[in-house]
Amino acid sequence: MTPAIITTFLGFALLRMPLAFALGLASLIGLYVGGMDFSVLPQRMMHSVNSFPLMAIPLFMLAGELMVAAGILQRLVDFANSLVGRVHGGLAHVAIVAGMVLAAVSGAAVASASALGSSLVPSMRQQYDTGYSSAVVASAANLGAIIPPSNAMIVYALMAGSSVSVGGLFMAGVIPGLLLAVGFMGLASFIAMRRRYPLVGGEIGLKHVLVQTWRALPILLMPVVVVGGIVTGAFTPTEGAAIAVVYALLIGFFVTRKLRLADLPKAMFNAAVTAAMVGALIAFASTMTFAFTIDLIPMQLSSWLQGVTSDPLIFLLLVMALLIAVGMFIESNAAYIMLVPLLAPIALAYGIDPLLFGFLFVMNLVVGMMTPPVGVLLFVMCGISKISLNELMKSAWPFIVFQYVVLIACIAFPGIVTWLPRALGY
């Protein structure tokens, strides 16, 4: 079955068929070749999405949509501007800080890119060139899948099974996420000074900072309440996502007072469309994973890799190289769903910390969202800024390289990833 499935999937993918349908049709053909009952397809699909933890994804997406509709972005921008506006590359710093806070609200890179891009690029391009402005926003948005809560980490934990917890993965992303944010800001300052961009923010004053912090405080408290509750065990990730939705409604109706009942259908529709895409990928890919298991592919792959090397570090580097290539061509959710069930058990057999492997897996594919030819964030920003991919890539490559530097640092010094979750008992 496996050769038929892989060949069919690659053929449909090259024809630009949506990956969910390519997975489904490839699985169907594989079942036919293997002489299996087609009733396996709906059974496996239903079993894979009938999951309580999976409900956290649409709920976090809805919370992010509601917070954006509630007008939180302007408060976040004002807060960030009060802190870092009057430095070299101040507007870029504002975008990065706003992206970091928005990441702790939405949990999704694409949603953050859409919100930040439409709000900040018009003002940034008055001081910077459009390619640089778009690259900064794309990099800031990419923090959405690293800083908790993260929908990507929820999908990974679901695919990996009991070997890793959502809360543990969330905490694994905190220190690397902060390193990325600080590094992006350093790059922004270096580029701004090299290109002699002007200082544009107002003077930094304690009173102004306190006023803007107070205005943004209800928004800043949301990730503390939601992620803190998940980490301390007060509620599950799904319950935390539901609390985030309620919190977003309260912020929109009673704090910013910009959320209207008429905004709710659009927010729910947008969240439903994105969640349905993820659900379809999981449902169709589950049958493919089932066929691989019937053909003993995980065992054969494990035996082959252990025959190639017995060194866990070499195995980890081989997987990271594979994921760099995968991230360039395959949408990240599809990659999680297809590869995690195959590779996560092998990593355990090598004795690799499941939290470390899970975070590195997620971060590698997150960087893939900014690498051509299928970097989804690049296409989002090109659409918002109305520029070509080549123009965007001229300014984006330093930020992409830095993300890989942090990835390598996490491999060389695993404590960057594992110290915080282990300190919290994961």
N, C-alpha and C positions, 0 to 999 in steps of 0.2 A: 504493500500500500504506500509506503513512504516515498519511493521514487516517483510514483504517479502524483502524489499530493504535492511534492516540492516542485516538480516540473510544471504542473498545472497552475500552482500559485504564482510562480515566477512569470509564466506566460501571461496570466491575467494582469499581474502587477505592471508588467512592461507595457501592456495595452492601456494603462492608466485607469483600470477598473478600481472603484473604491475598495480599500483593503479588506473591509469587513465582508463584502460580497465575494471577493477573490478567495478569502479564507473559506467561506461557506461552500462555494462551488468546488474548490479543490478538495475539501473534506468529503463532499458528496461523491466525487469521482473516485477518491481513494476507497471509500466504502464499497463502491461498485466493483472496483478492481479486486478488492479483498474478498468479495462475495459475502459481505456482511449485510444484515438486515438494516434497511434504511430507517427503521424506527429508532435506531441508536441516535440519529442526528437530533431529533427534537428532545429526546430524553436527556442527552448530554447538555444541550443548550439550556434547557430549563433548569437542570441541576446546577449549572455554573453560575447563573444569575440569581438564583433563589438564595440570596445571601444577605444576612442582616448587616455585616460590615460593609458590603458594597453600597448600601444606602447612603453611606457617608459622602460619597462622591457627588451625587446630585444635590444633596443638602448643602455641602460646602460651596458648590457652584452657585446655588440659589442665594446663599448668604453674600457671596461676592457681588452678584448682580444687584442685589438690594442695596448694598453699601455704596456701590457706584451710582445707582439711581438716587440714593439719598444725598448726593452731593458731598461725599466725604473728601473727594480728591482735592478740592480747593483748600479745605482745612489742612490736609496733609501737606500740600504745597506751601501754604503759609507757614506751617510749623517747620518744615525743612528749610525754607528760605530764612527764617529767623536764626537758624543754627549755622548754616553753611552758605548762605547767599553771597556774603561779601568776602569771597576767596577766589583765587584763580580757578576758572571753570565753574563759577558759582551755580549757574543754571544747570549744568550737568550734575553737580553735586545734589542740587535740589531734586532732580529727576531720580537719582540713585537712592537718596534717602526716602523719597516718596515711594519708590518702587519697593524698597525694603519693608516699609510699613504695610504697603498694599499687599505684599507677598504674605504677610502674617494675617491678612484678612481673607484674601481670595483663594490662595493655595493653587492657583493655576497661572502659568506663564502667559498663555495666549490672552486670557481675560485681562491680565495686568497690562500687556502690551497694547491692547485696544484702548483701554482707559487712559493710560499714560500718553500714548501716542497722539490720540485725538485732542488731549488737553494741553500737552506741553510742547509738542513739536512746533506748532505755529509761533509760539513766543520764543522758542530756542533758535529757530531759523532766522530770527531777526538779528541775532548776535553771532551765531555759528553757521557753518555751511550745513546744508540739509543732510548730507550723508553722515556727518559726525553726529548731528542731533539724533538721527534715527538709530545709529549704532549704540549710542548711550542709552536710549530708551529701551532698545531690545535687550541690552545687557542687564539693565535694571529689572526688566520684566522677567528675565530668566531666573532671578532670585526666587520667583514664586514657587518653583518646584523644589527648592532646596530648603528655604526657611519654613518652618512649620506654621500652620498645617499644610500638607502637600498632597495633592490628589495622586501624583505619581507614586509617592511612597505608600499610599493606601492600596493602589493597584499592585505594587510589588509585593506587599505583605500578604495580600489575598492570594496571589499566585504562588508565593513561597510556602504557604501553609503555616504550621505551628512553629517553624524554626525561628521566626522573627516576629516581633510585635510592632504594631503601628506606632505606639507611643515611643518605643525604643528608637525606631527609625526617625521619628520626628526630632528627638533629642540629638541624634547623630548629625543632623543637618544644621544645628545651631551654630557651632563654632566655624565650620567651613563656610556657612552662609555669611557670617560676619566677616571672615577673611576675604571672601569675594567682594563684599560691599566696600570694605576699606581699600582693597586693591583697585577696584574700579574707580574710586574717588582719587586715588593716587595717580592712576593713568590719566584721568580727566584733568587733574591739575598740571601734570607734565605736558600734555598736549596743548592745553590752554596757554601755558607760558611759552611753549615752543612756537605756537602760531600767533602769539600776542593778542589773544582774545581779550576784550575789555572787562573790567570789573563792573558788574551790573547790579548787585544786590545792595540793600540799604546797610547802614552801619549796624553791627551786632551789638545789642544792648541787653542787659539782664532783664530789665522790665519788659521789653518786647518779647524776649524768649519766654518769659513766664506767662505772658498773656496768651501767646500762641500755643504754648503747651497746655494751658488750661482749656482753650477752645478745642484742642485735638485730644484731650485726655480721654473722653468716652470712647473714641475710636482706638486709641492706643491701648486701652484696657481690654478690648475684645480678645486679642490673642492671648493675653494673660489669663483671662477667665477660661477661654475655651481650651487652649493647649495646656494650661496649668491643671485644669480639671481632668483632662485625659491622662496627663503624666502622673498625677497623684492618685489616680484610680477612682476619683469621685464619679466619673461616668465613662462610658465607652466612647470610641471615636464617633460612632453613629449618633449617640446621644449628644455628644459635644457639637456635632454638625447641626443637629436640630436646635440646640441652644444658640448656636451662632445665627441661625435664621431668625429666631425670636429677638435676639440682641440687635440684629440689623434692622428689624422692623421698628424696635423701640427707638433706635438712633434716628432712623429716617423720619418717624412720625413726631417725635417729641424733642429731639435735640437739634438736628439741622432743619427740621420741619419742611424739607423739600420733597419727601416721598409722598406720593399721592396714590389713592386706591387705583387710579387708572394706570399707574406704573407697574402694578403687580402682574397683570397678565403677560406683558412683554418680558419681565424678568423671569417669570416661571417658564415661558416658552423658550427663552434663550438657554436657561439651565437645562431644560428637558432635552433640547436638541443635542447639546454637547454630551449630556449623560447618556442619551440614547446611542450616540456614536460609540462611546466607550463600552456600553452594554452589548452592543452588536458585535464589537470586536471580541469581547470576552466570550460571548455565546458561541460564535462560529469557531473561534480558535480552540475552544474546549474539545470539540470533536477531533480537530487535528491532533491535539495533544493526546487524546485517547487512542488514536490510530498509531501514533508514535510509540505509545506504551505497549500496545498489542505487538508491535514489531520489535520490541525490546531495544528501541533506539537509545533511551537513557543509559541502559547498562552497557551497550556497545560503545557509546560515546565515552562513558566513564573509563571503560577498559582501554580504549584507544589513547585517551589523554594520559592515563597513568602509565601507559607504555611509552609515551613520548617523553614524559618527565614525571619524576616523583617529588619535585620541588614545588611547594605551594606558591612561592613567589613567581616562578616561571609560569605556572598555570594561571595565576592572577593576571600577569602581563599579557598572556595569550588571549584571555577573555577580554581584557581592556582593548587590545588591538582589534579584536573581532567587533566589539561594540562601537568603536570609532567608525569602522566601515559600515556597520549596520545603521548607525545614527545618521549617516550621510544619505541613506537611500530609503529607509523605512520609518514610518511614523512611530513615535516613541511608544504609544500605548500598545500598538501591534507587536512591537519588539518585546515589551514586558511579557505579554500574554504568550508569545511563542517560545521565548528563550528562558524565562525564569524557571518554569517547571523542569527544564532540561539541565540547566547549569547550577541552580542553587543546591540541589542534592549532591552534585559532584564537588562543589566547594566545601560542603560539610565533610565529605569523605577525605578531602585534603586537610581538614582541620582548620580551615579559615573561619574566623569569627563571622557568624552570619550577619551581624549588624554592619561590620566593615564591608563585607561583600555586597550586601544590599545597598548601602549608601553609595559605594563606588559604581555599582551597576546603574543606579538612578542618575547619579551625577554625570556619568559618561553619556547617557542618552539625553540628558538635559542640555549638555553642550551641543549635542547633535541637532538640537532645535535651532542652532545658529550657524550650522555648517551647510553649505550648498552640496548637492543640488536640491535637497528636499528639506531645507531648514524652514520650518513653518513660521518661526518668528521673523525671518527675513522677508517672507512674502507678506506677512501682516504689515510690517513697517513699510515695505515698498508700496503697498496699497494705500496706506495712510498718507505717506509723504509724497507719493507720485514721483518716485525716482526709480532708476534701474537697479537691478541686483548688483551689477559691477560697481556702480557708484557707492552703494551701501557697503559692499565688501571692502572697499579701499579704507574705510574708517573702522570697520568692525573687526578686522583681523587681530589688532592688539588685544582686544577684550576676549576674543576666542582663545588666543594663545595663553593669556593669563588664567583662564578657566582650566586649561589643561595643566598649567603649572601647579595650580592648587590640587588638581586631581592626583598628579604625581607626588606632591607633598603628602597627601593623605595615604598614599600607598607606602611611601618611605617612612612616615611617622604615623602609624595607625591610631595613636593616642589622640590625635586631632579629632578623629571621628568617634572613638569609643570611650574616651575619658568621661564625658558628661553623662551619657546613658548608663554607664557602669556605676558612676557615682550616685545616680538616682535609683539604682537597684535593678536595671534591665540586664 
